């Protein structure tokens, strides 16, 4: 029987220390096309940072992030009775072994908002975001672990867009928002991740799915179009100029209602994100 707690802990550590291969391959590809020497230097540093983090099992960034979990359950599949308990225990174990940066705030609800009681010294006190469960075709159970940093959250946005029966209006709203926020994010090249749904909740769950499952080697026409538009800004890596402001774009589009409005969630994942790893039960 699979030790779910152990596998979740290992997945959290992997997500925090080891970028997916297709992201590393994309950085290496950028080195061949980037002509701005400052930008090439930044990309080389990012690759060196990734190598050190993987070899030493150290976090890719000082902001070790907040754990987010997406569980995909196949049709007619059974889940272990202690699945959720094991996931939470695995997260605690992974945060301690990593170790994550102590970020959990002490106190009651109001005290936590005001941060008056200080922080817990133990990184395993950091709780994960509520677990998101989705049903999918096929059999089996798949657990995705993501570590979400604070910088992209500050630059993220969920809002309504009047589509006017033209997807170009959605595209323009997304690009215009990211053009404003990416320079303030600073940690570029980034991967904009986007969810488009019927409600704010649904749009953000689709955003999580986009981060968990997006692929730089299999980009849709809309993803490519957004990437091209943002790379024309010439913000470049760490805003030093150059033609590689974003690596690619991840979009998940859900069901839509008969309405003139679409709810769009946008998050510009920074240069070490999305930090993700997956487990198949």
N, C-alpha and C positions, 0 to 999 in steps of 0.2 A: 504493500500500500504506500502511495506517495506521501512523504512528509511535507504537507502543504505549508506549514509554518516555516520550515527550513527553506523551501523553494521560494516563498514570498520574500524572505529576508535576503536570499541571494539575488533575486530579481531586483529588489530595491537597490542593492549595492551595485549591481551591473548597470542599472539605469543611471545611477549617479556618477559612475566612473568610466563608462565605456560607450562612446557614441556609436550608433548603428553604422554598419559598413557603408551603406549608400550615402550617408552624410559625409563620412571621411573621404570616400571616393569623389564626391562632388567638390570638396575643398581641393583635392589634388588636381582635379580637372580645371578649377579656377586658376590655379597657378600657371597653367599653360596658356591661358588667354588674357590674364590681367597684365596691363602695361604700366599701371601706376606703381612705382617702386615702393612707396609707403604701404599701399594696399597689399602688395605681395609679401612684404615683411610681416604684416598683421596675420595673413593667412598662414605663413610659415610658423608663426608663434602659436596659432590656434592648433595646428597639427602637432607641434611639439608638446603643447599642453595636454592634448588628448593622449599622446603616447605615454607621457609621464603618469597621467591619471590612471590609465589602464594597467601599466606595469606595476605601479605601487598601490593600486586599489585606493586611491585618494579621490575626493570629489573633484569634478571638473571645474567647479566654481565655489567661491567662498559662500555664496548664497546656495545652500544645499537643497532648498526647495521644500514645498509642502507635498506630502504623498497624496496622490489621487489614484483611485482604483476603478477600472471598468471591467465588469465581468460579462462575458458573452456566453449564453447558454443555448446549446443546440436544441432543436425541437425534440421532444420526448426524451431528453437527457435528464438524468438524475444528478443531484448535487450532494456531496457529503454533508451529513447533518451538522457538522461543526465547521463548515466552510468559512463562515463570516468570523467566527471566533479565531480560527487558525490564521486568517488573513490579518486581523488586528494584532495578534501575537507576533506574526512574522514581520509586520511593519515595525513594531517596537524593537524587535531583535535586530533588524537591519539598520535602524536609525542609531542604535547603540554601537553596533560593530563598525559602521561606516568610518568614523562617527559623523553624524549630522551636526550642524551648528545648533546649539541650544537656542530655540526660538519660541518655545511654549510660554505663554503669558499666564501668570498666577492670578487668582482672585475670582470673584463672582462675575456675572455678565457685564455689569457696569465697570467694575474694576479692570476687567480685561480690555474693554474698549479704551479706557484711560491709561492703561499700563502702569498703574500706581503701585502694584505689589511686586513688580520686577519679573524676572524670568526664572524658570526652572533650570538648574545646572545640568540635569540629566537630559540628553537629547531625545531619549525614548519617550519623554512626556509629551512630545509633539503628536497630536492626534491627526489622523488622516481626514480629508474631506469626506462627506457622506459617500458611500459606495454607490456607483451607478451600475444597474443591472439591465442588460438588453438581451432579447431573444433573437436568434439568428437561424438560418437554415442549416441543415446538416446535424451532425451529432457531436457530442463532447462539450467540454467547458474550457474556456480560455480566459485567463486573467491577465489584464494589462496593468502594469504599474507605471505611473508617471510622476516625476518630481517637477513641480511648477515653481519657478522663481518669482521674486517680487517685482523685478524691473518690468517684465512683460505684462504683469497684472496692472501696474500703474498705467501702462499705455494701452490697455485693452478697453473695449467698449461694446455694449449691447444696446441696440436701438432699433427703431422702426424706420423702414425705407419705403417710400411710395414708388412702386415699381413701374406704374403707368404702362403695364403690359409689354415691357421691354427690359430684358435682362441687362442691357447696357447701363440702365440707371442704377442697378445694383452694383455693377462693376465700378461705375464712376464714384459712387458713394464710398465703396471699400477703398479704392485707390486714393481718393482725396483724404480720407481719414488717416491712412497709413503714411501718406506723404507728410502729414503734419506731425505724426507721432514717432516715426522711425528715427529722425534726427535726435529726438530727446531720449530715445531708448539707448542710443550709443553703441550697444553691444551688437554690432552687425559684422558680417552678413547674418540676416535673420531669415526665419521661415514664417511668413504670415499664415496663421491657422484660422479658419473661418467656418462657422456653422450657420445655416440658413433654415429657419423653421417657422412655426406658427405662433409660438409664445417665447418669452424670454428664457424660460426653463428649457424648452426643447432646443432652442438655438444653442444654448450653452452645452447641453449634452451632446449635440452634434459637433460642437467645437472640440470637446474631449475626444470623440471618436475620430475626428480629423487628425488630431495630434497622435493618437494611439496607432492609427492604421495608415496614415498618409505615406506616399511613396514618391521619392524624387525621381525614380526611374520610370514611373508610370503616371505622367501628369496629363490631366484633362485639358481641353482647349481653353476653358475658363481659367484654370490654374496657370497655364502658360501665358495667357493674356495679361493677367495681373502681374506675374513675374516680370514680363517684358516692360510693362508700364513703370514699375517701380525701379527697375535697373536703369531706366533712362534718366532718373533723378541724379545719378552720379554721386550719391552720398558716399557709397563705397564702404569698405570695412572700417569700423570705428570712426565713421564720418571723415575719413582721410582722403576721400575721392576715389574714383575708379568706377568700373562698370558692373561691379558685383555687390550690389546692396542687399539682395536677397538670393538665397540658394534655390528657392522654389516656393510653391504655395500649396497648402493643404486645405481642401474644401470638402465639407460633407453637407449635402443638400437633402433635407427631409421632406416629408409630406407638406403640402401647402393647402391653405383654406381659400375659399372663394372670397377674396378681399383685395383691396387695392394696396395692402400693406404686407411687407415681408419683415420678419424680425431677424436681424443679422447680428451675430456675435463675432467679434474680431479680436485676435490676440497675436501680436507680433513676437513669436518665439525668438529668444535671443540666440547668440552664436553658439551656445552649447546645448540648445534645446531643439526639438523636444527630447528631454531625457526620459527614455522609455525602455521597458523590457517586458517580455510576455512569458506566460507559463501555460502549457496545455495539460489538462488533467486527463 
